[in-house]
Amino acid sequence: MPPIPPLFHLSFPVSSIPQTKAFYADGLGCSVGRENSESVILDLYGHQLVAHVVHEPLMPQKGIYPRHFGLIFTAEADWEALLEKVQQNKLTFYQQAKHRFPGLPLEHRTFFLQDPFYNLMEFKFYRHPDAIFGSRDFTQIGDATEAMSNPA
C-alpha cells in the first residue's frame, strides 16, 4: 500500500456539538469520527477538522480577514457540486459565489460560508492551477475592499 500523503488538521472553537454536526456533517457532508461532549472529529474531504467546545462567548469577525479556512478544489465540477449542496441545505453564506480576478492568470471562483459559531470557510476553484502557489508576478491576494475594511 502506498504511503498516505500528509493530511491537513485544523482545530477550531464551537459552543455546541449537536449544532456542529448539523452544519458540518448534515450540511457540508463531513463524516463524523470520534466524539464526546466537548469535541468532535470531522472528515472534510480527507482532512481532519476537530471542533472543541469553548465556554466563553464566540464573536463574529469584521470581514473575511484575517481568519478563515477552507478548500481549493482541483475540479470545477466538484466546486459546483459543493455549492449546490450548501444551497440545497440552506447553509449560511458569508459571501455568495463569485469570480475573482476574471481574465487574469489568478482567476478563481469562490464562496464563503459561516458556521453557527462565526467560523468562516472559503471554497475555491482556480481556473489556472499554477495560481494556487505560483503566479509570483502578481501581487493580488483576496479582496482589496475586504482587506481595507478590516486591517489586521
C-alpha positions as CSV (number, residue, x, y, z in Angstrom):
1,M,0.0,0.0,0.0
2,P,1.4,3.4,-0.9
3,P,2.0,5.9,1.9
4,I,-0.8,8.3,2.7
5,P,0.2,11.9,1.9
6,P,0.2,14.4,4.7
7,L,-3.2,15.5,5.8
8,F,-4.3,18.9,6.9
9,H,-5.5,19.3,10.5
10,L,-7.4,22.2,11.9
11,S,-8.9,22.7,15.4
12,F,-11.5,25.4,15.9
13,P,-13.9,26.6,18.6
14,V,-17.6,25.8,18.8
15,S,-20.3,26.1,21.5
16,S,-22.4,23.0,20.7
17,I,-21.5,19.6,19.4
18,P,-25.0,18.9,18.0
19,Q,-25.0,22.2,16.1
20,T,-21.5,21.4,14.8
21,K,-22.6,18.1,13.5
22,A,-25.8,19.6,11.9
23,F,-23.7,22.1,10.0
24,Y,-20.6,20.1,9.1
25,A,-22.0,16.6,8.8
26,D,-25.6,17.1,7.7
27,G,-24.9,20.4,5.8
28,L,-21.4,20.0,4.3
29,G,-21.3,16.2,4.1
30,C,-18.4,15.7,6.5
31,S,-18.2,12.2,8.1
32,V,-18.1,12.2,11.9
33,G,-15.3,10.4,13.7
34,R,-14.6,10.2,17.4
35,E,-16.7,12.4,19.6
36,N,-17.5,13.2,23.2
37,S,-19.5,16.0,24.8
38,E,-16.6,18.5,24.4
39,S,-15.1,17.6,20.9
40,V,-15.8,16.0,17.6
41,I,-13.5,14.9,14.8
42,L,-14.8,15.6,11.2
43,D,-13.5,14.4,7.9
44,L,-13.6,17.3,5.4
45,Y,-12.6,15.7,2.0
46,G,-9.9,13.7,3.7
47,H,-8.7,16.4,6.1
48,Q,-9.2,16.4,9.8
49,L,-11.2,19.1,11.5
50,V,-11.6,19.0,15.3
51,A,-14.3,21.1,16.9
52,H,-13.7,21.9,20.5
53,V,-16.4,23.3,22.8
54,V,-15.4,26.6,24.4
55,H,-17.4,28.2,27.2
56,E,-16.6,31.9,26.5
57,P,-18.8,33.8,24.0
58,L,-17.8,33.4,20.4
59,M,-17.8,36.7,18.4
60,P,-18.1,37.3,14.7
61,Q,-15.1,38.8,12.7
62,K,-15.4,42.1,10.9
63,G,-14.8,40.7,7.5
64,I,-13.1,37.6,6.0
65,Y,-9.7,38.6,7.1
66,P,-7.6,37.7,8.9
67,R,-9.0,34.3,9.8
68,H,-10.8,31.7,7.7
69,F,-10.2,28.2,6.4
70,G,-11.4,26.0,3.6
71,L,-10.6,24.0,0.5
72,I,-9.3,24.6,-3.0
73,F,-10.9,22.2,-5.5
74,T,-8.9,21.0,-8.4
75,A,-12.0,20.2,-10.5
76,E,-14.6,22.9,-11.1
77,A,-17.4,20.3,-11.2
78,D,-16.5,19.4,-7.6
79,W,-16.7,23.0,-6.5
80,E,-20.0,23.4,-8.2
81,A,-21.4,20.2,-6.6
82,L,-20.5,21.6,-3.1
83,L,-22.0,24.9,-4.0
84,E,-25.2,23.2,-5.0
85,K,-25.2,21.1,-1.8
86,V,-24.8,24.0,0.5
87,Q,-27.5,25.9,-1.3
88,Q,-29.9,22.9,-1.0
89,N,-29.0,22.6,2.6
90,K,-29.6,26.3,3.2
91,L,-26.2,26.9,4.9
92,T,-25.4,30.4,5.8
93,F,-23.4,32.2,3.1
94,Y,-21.0,34.9,4.4
95,Q,-20.3,35.8,0.7
96,Q,-22.2,34.4,-2.2
97,A,-20.3,32.6,-5.1
98,K,-18.4,35.0,-7.3
99,H,-15.4,35.2,-9.7
100,R,-12.3,36.9,-8.6
101,F,-9.7,38.4,-11.0
102,P,-11.5,37.4,-14.2
103,G,-9.3,37.2,-17.3
104,L,-6.1,37.1,-15.2
105,P,-4.0,34.0,-14.5
106,L,-5.2,34.4,-10.9
107,E,-8.9,33.9,-11.9
108,H,-10.9,31.8,-9.5
109,R,-14.4,31.1,-8.2
110,T,-15.0,31.4,-4.5
111,F,-17.7,31.5,-1.9
112,F,-17.6,31.8,1.9
113,L,-19.8,30.1,4.5
114,Q,-20.3,31.0,8.2
115,D,-20.9,28.2,10.6
116,P,-23.2,28.7,13.7
117,F,-20.1,29.8,15.7
118,Y,-18.9,32.5,13.3
119,N,-16.1,30.4,11.8
120,L,-15.6,31.4,8.2
121,M,-14.9,28.9,5.4
122,E,-13.8,29.6,1.9
123,F,-14.2,27.2,-1.0
124,K,-12.2,28.0,-4.3
125,F,-11.6,26.7,-7.7
126,Y,-8.7,28.2,-9.7
127,R,-9.0,28.4,-13.5
128,H,-5.2,28.0,-13.8
129,P,-3.8,25.6,-11.2
130,D,-0.4,27.3,-11.2
131,A,-2.0,30.3,-9.4
132,I,-2.6,28.3,-6.3
133,F,1.0,28.7,-5.2
134,G,2.6,30.5,-8.1
135,S,2.0,33.5,-10.4
136,R,4.5,35.5,-8.4
137,D,4.4,38.3,-11.0
138,F,1.1,39.3,-9.5
139,T,0.5,40.8,-6.0
140,Q,-3.3,40.4,-5.7
141,I,-4.4,38.2,-2.8
142,G,-8.0,38.1,-1.8
143,D,-10.4,41.1,-2.0
144,A,-8.8,44.5,-1.6
145,T,-12.0,46.0,-0.3
146,E,-12.2,43.4,2.5
147,A,-8.6,44.0,3.4
148,M,-9.1,47.7,3.7
149,S,-12.3,47.4,5.7
150,N,-10.7,45.1,8.3
151,P,-7.0,46.0,8.7
152,A,-5.1,43.3,10.5
